[in-house]
């Protein structure tokens, strides 16, 4: 059974390791290889530590059989075109590579939706790199669909399009 627990600053290193490993596996061929190679564990750990201390989001460690396998961050929707009281956002979900394709991602996503629903949110959004077909198919299988919003972000000096996915929540 997958469990979620609130993070502590001591979790920053585990978060950084999972984040780096996930990016290197999931975004190879999508973001510049030089950027992926430049990801630094110590620097990323400090970034996560700072994020945990000052964020309006809630971050949880994902545990399976008592072992940390990833992390989840949810919070208010950060997009100006949506009402933050009615829309929540999955800011990020990261799972260690050994735990991909075992149903954990689905469980974590459903838990995120339930937590956001408890806050009165009626719609959940998340952003996906347009070129990441695997991630797009995962969220589509979970009932998410592009809602027409898109923008370009820069990663490693490369402009990359991202697409917003959304899913309406229904009462349990």
Legacy VTK file of the C-alpha trace (Angstrom):
# vtk DataFile Version 3.0
C-alpha trace
ASCII
DATASET POLYDATA
POINTS 172 float
0.000 0.000 0.000
1.268 3.431 -0.899
1.391 6.014 1.891
1.914 9.771 1.800
3.527 11.666 4.653
4.339 15.356 4.986
7.913 16.247 4.109
10.535 17.600 6.460
13.682 19.555 5.499
15.594 16.281 5.965
13.736 14.876 2.936
15.329 17.412 0.565
18.183 15.103 -0.446
15.874 12.184 -1.256
13.637 14.542 -3.220
16.609 15.876 -5.168
17.859 12.379 -6.035
14.440 11.259 -7.269
13.946 14.503 -9.189
17.294 14.241 -10.979
16.920 10.537 -11.795
13.365 11.058 -13.044
14.299 13.999 -15.229
17.240 12.137 -16.749
15.043 9.149 -17.611
11.785 10.871 -18.584
13.132 13.884 -20.462
16.035 12.382 -22.404
15.573 13.451 -25.991
13.071 16.122 -24.937
15.236 18.598 -23.011
18.885 19.278 -23.855
21.240 16.493 -22.776
23.663 19.137 -21.500
20.998 20.351 -19.065
20.281 16.836 -17.818
24.005 16.216 -17.332
24.333 19.464 -15.369
21.765 18.522 -12.728
23.658 18.605 -9.436
22.517 16.709 -6.320
23.910 19.185 -3.797
22.497 22.246 -5.558
19.125 20.567 -6.121
18.992 19.486 -2.452
19.423 23.112 -1.378
16.743 24.214 -3.841
14.304 21.674 -2.411
15.192 22.636 1.167
14.442 26.295 0.363
11.250 25.333 -1.455
9.998 23.306 1.529
10.632 26.202 3.899
8.835 28.873 1.877
6.231 27.320 -0.384
2.471 27.701 -0.290
2.252 24.190 -1.721
2.087 20.963 0.249
4.715 18.329 -0.448
4.454 14.710 0.606
6.911 11.845 0.502
5.551 8.752 -1.228
6.296 5.516 0.611
5.661 1.962 -0.538
6.177 -0.826 1.988
7.895 1.678 4.282
10.440 2.787 1.672
10.522 6.304 0.204
9.887 5.972 -3.535
9.095 9.551 -4.524
7.315 12.767 -3.734
4.189 14.720 -4.625
3.544 18.460 -4.508
0.052 19.948 -4.682
-1.224 23.448 -4.123
-3.360 26.239 -5.376
-3.496 26.744 -9.116
-0.806 29.238 -10.117
-2.470 30.281 -13.386
-4.022 33.739 -13.586
-6.822 32.604 -15.904
-8.285 30.189 -13.337
-9.913 30.868 -9.968
-7.476 29.572 -7.318
-10.418 28.875 -4.982
-11.974 26.506 -7.524
-8.862 25.032 -9.181
-5.994 23.178 -7.558
-2.781 22.080 -9.154
-0.555 19.042 -9.072
2.745 20.901 -9.110
4.830 17.745 -9.474
4.896 13.997 -9.028
8.186 12.137 -9.039
8.710 8.404 -8.542
11.968 6.484 -8.408
12.536 4.618 -11.664
12.232 1.165 -10.079
8.652 2.021 -9.114
7.370 3.132 -12.508
4.540 1.144 -14.095
3.440 -0.470 -10.825
0.290 1.553 -10.235
1.922 3.851 -7.682
1.655 6.917 -9.913
-2.063 6.295 -10.359
-2.536 5.889 -6.592
-0.587 9.080 -5.869
-2.545 11.042 -8.469
-5.875 9.872 -7.044
-4.723 10.775 -3.509
-3.729 14.241 -4.745
-7.176 14.684 -6.274
-8.853 13.583 -3.032
-6.806 16.039 -0.960
-7.613 18.870 -3.352
-11.309 17.896 -3.365
-11.298 18.108 0.459
-10.149 21.731 0.058
-13.207 22.495 -2.041
-11.421 22.357 -5.374
-13.592 21.385 -8.337
-10.895 21.217 -11.004
-7.314 19.922 -11.006
-4.700 21.127 -13.471
-1.106 20.177 -14.201
1.477 21.073 -16.835
3.192 18.599 -19.174
5.999 19.093 -21.662
4.317 18.839 -25.067
6.991 16.436 -26.320
6.563 13.984 -23.433
4.158 11.480 -24.953
4.526 8.969 -22.121
3.458 11.484 -19.490
0.661 12.837 -21.658
-0.743 9.321 -22.194
-0.533 8.597 -18.449
-2.595 11.664 -17.560
-5.035 11.054 -20.402
-5.605 7.535 -19.042
-6.319 9.172 -15.663
-9.080 11.300 -17.207
-7.101 14.494 -17.823
-7.205 16.331 -21.130
-5.517 19.416 -22.582
-7.700 22.437 -21.791
-6.309 24.702 -24.498
-3.754 26.548 -22.375
-0.121 26.352 -23.405
3.061 28.351 -23.075
6.765 28.042 -23.657
9.344 27.618 -20.913
13.109 27.625 -21.199
15.062 24.609 -20.021
18.800 24.507 -20.578
18.573 27.448 -22.971
16.013 25.678 -25.144
12.438 26.983 -25.524
10.044 24.092 -24.905
6.250 24.134 -25.189
4.185 22.946 -22.247
0.493 22.102 -22.255
-1.966 22.407 -19.382
-4.076 19.339 -18.648
-7.228 19.528 -16.543
-9.735 17.233 -14.929
-13.040 18.131 -13.328
-13.519 16.555 -9.916
-16.792 15.050 -8.895
-17.973 14.599 -5.335
-17.000 11.241 -3.823
LINES 1 173
172 0 1 2 3 4 5 6 7 8 9 10 11 12 13 14 15 16 17 18 19 20 21 22 23 24 25 26 27 28 29 30 31 32 33 34 35 36 37 38 39 40 41 42 43 44 45 46 47 48 49 50 51 52 53 54 55 56 57 58 59 60 61 62 63 64 65 66 67 68 69 70 71 72 73 74 75 76 77 78 79 80 81 82 83 84 85 86 87 88 89 90 91 92 93 94 95 96 97 98 99 100 101 102 103 104 105 106 107 108 109 110 111 112 113 114 115 116 117 118 119 120 121 122 123 124 125 126 127 128 129 130 131 132 133 134 135 136 137 138 139 140 141 142 143 144 145 146 147 148 149 150 151 152 153 154 155 156 157 158 159 160 161 162 163 164 165 166 167 168 169 170 171
